[in-house]
Amino acid sequence: MTKPKPDKPFVEGLSIAGLLADKEPKTEAKAPARRPGWYDYQTEILDSEEGWIYEKLRRNKKGKKLRKVFESLHGGWDREGITFWKPKLNDLAFCEAKRWMAVQYQKNQYPKITGVFEDALKNTPFCCIRMTKEAPGFAWIVFPHYEGHDRGVSWEWWESNHKRRNKEEHLERPNCQLRQDIGDAWFAYEERSRQIRERVGLFEQLFHKALEKRYSDDYYRNNRYNQYKKKLVINGREYLIGETNGRSFGVIAYPENIITEIVEPLR
């Protein structure tokens, strides 16, 4: 029996397996990985722009290529970093294509998980429990109901969770219906939507790095009176770049946020 081929990464060196909840995590034993960019300066030469570590020859000359070197990219303060190969930033069209693929993935995945909004709104107020690290190992959660206007779905920790005086005291249940099924579905939605947003955000960062590498010098050199505006057509998609917040260079308008309307002259 042949083993299935691993998924091809969007960017060489970029692992997104941990972001895909619909795939089973692999548990194969692996040797401890060296941190990104690690090299032995006594016997090796690091060239981060070329993305390679070379054999170190006499007079600090480069010898043969030993291995690629990858740079770190972090999804957030509490998330593990991922890595990418820096020379890929020279290919703006490549980075844009992968960003667009991630945006389309987000667009396709959200309808699969947003149905929980209607279920939650129809059943408020309700309560459920969430597991905790502190004793007694769980706490009550309440999804309140709001009259008169739509405030969306929100939840809060039940007040009695914080009023108990000792670990053995019984946790008072909120005075509303128990709907553990909807509560579990809601928190699964929160986690899955975070994964999808993080996935898009990582490719967004890579696209911006490639964009800045190619155009930011031109922007800061020629942006007198905030006049620098440039329309890029990348893989058939239009991006407007220039001033974003009064000081910084970036994307003013993305293709997925632009509605094009053709106005014909009256006859």
Stockholm file with secondary structure:
# STOCKHOLM 1.0

chainA/1-267         MTKPKPDKPFVEGLSIAGLLADKEPKTEAKAPARRPGWYDYQTEILDSEEGWIYEKLRRNKKGKKLRKVFESLHGGWDREGITFWKPKLNDLAFCEAKRWMAVQYQKNQYPKITGVFEDALKNTPFCCIRMTKEAPGFAWIVFPHYEGHDRGVSWEWWESNHKRRNKEEHLERPNCQLRQDIGDAWFAYEERSRQIRERVGLFEQLFHKALEKRYSDDYYRNNRYNQYKKKLVINGREYLIGETNGRSFGVIAYPENIITEIVEPLR
#=GR chainA/1-267 SS CCCCCCCCCSSTTCCCGGGCTTSCCCCCCCCCCCCTTCCCTTTEEEETTTTEEEEECGGGCEEEEEEECCEEECSCTTSCCEEECGGGGGCHHHHHHHHHHHHHHHHHHHHHHTTHHHHHHHHCSEEEEEECSSTTSEEEEEECCCCSSCCCCCCEECTHHHHCSSTTSCCCCCSSEECHHHHHHHHHHHHHHHHHHHHHHHHHHHHHHHHHHHHHHHHHHHCGGGCCEEEEEETTEEEEEEESSSSCEEEEECGGGCCCCCCCCCC
#=GC SS_cons         CCCCCCCCCSSTTCCCGGGCTTSCCCCCCCCCCCCTTCCCTTTEEEETTTTEEEEECGGGCEEEEEEECCEEECSCTTSCCEEECGGGGGCHHHHHHHHHHHHHHHHHHHHHHTTHHHHHHHHCSEEEEEECSSTTSEEEEEECCCCSSCCCCCCEECTHHHHCSSTTSCCCCCSSEECHHHHHHHHHHHHHHHHHHHHHHHHHHHHHHHHHHHHHHHHHHHCGGGCCEEEEEETTEEEEEEESSSSCEEEEECGGGCCCCCCCCCC
//
